[in-house]
Amino acid sequence: MFVWVFLRLLLSAFLIMRVSFSEVVIKSIEYADLLGGGTAGIEALKALTTNGALHINGIPGLRMASKQVFAQEMLECLEKDGDETVMIDGTKRFTTAAVDKAGVLPRHMSSKCGDNAWELRLLVDAASKLLFKALDSASSNGSAGSLSPNYNSLSAITQYGEHLEHLHLYTPTKKEKVKPTMLKHTDAGLMIAMVGEYGSAADLQLELPWGEDIICCDQANSDTITFLVGEGLAHWLDKIDKNQQRYPIFRPVPHALRIYERRAWFGKMFMAPS
């Protein structure tokens, strides 16, 4: 009996440590701190070059905008009018999309299901631009890197790219997950900004630099945007050493997705200029 109690206590302690470890590894920054300057940009730069992932919390208006987008009527609209894709585990994904060209957001997405997403799209776009500006400021002393010669800042790279917005609804067909919904991969773009429902509905699995996988975003709030670095940023933003040999400093983060329950998600993939 004593051994059983001891093992249960040990397991509980281990789970608590894993949650705390996840929260420490994936850096969270308050939106107000990023807006106010200071060390927030440096902290963001460190997080994205070390692990490739970052949470920005406390974004004004995001909670209400997300609630409006992920409302039941929107989900029903997506199931009816969204573009359907069947994922490798059988989950059905329904999508409406838009393309942001040269920093200009189109008012409408590819279906009417995205009409209520306008405020959310504006908030994600504004927070992302604020982050890029802070990263530019943090790297201005040259210690963090040098930009590809055609552009003088990360803000400029993102200003002239064509960025992809997707509003997804995932509907699983099986509760038991033998296969992931999306295999582990790195994104091709510069960076992705994501707002979604996690917890019991889905696991977003991130691979850390030393090879360990953790579950990301189960502690993320509804006023949080999560950013993941893609391969594009590793190629476009390089550090130059004394021999003028370039090597990437931002870390593209491998990630996988498992969907357990009906779940909505919005993401914006920032792409480099063509």
Protein Blocks (a to p, Z undefined) as FASTA:
>chain_A
ZZmmmmmmmmmmmmmmmmmmmmmmmccddfklmmngpjllmmmmmmmmmnopacdehieh
klmmmmmmmpmklmmmmmmmmccdddfkopacdddddddeehiacfbdfbfklmmmmmmm
mmmmmmmmmmmmmmmmmmmnopnoccdfkbcbfklmmmmmccdddddddddfbfbdfbaf
bdcdddfblbdcddddehjmbccddddfkopacdehklpcfkbccddddfklmmmmccdd
fkopacdfbdcdddddddfbdcddddddddddZZ
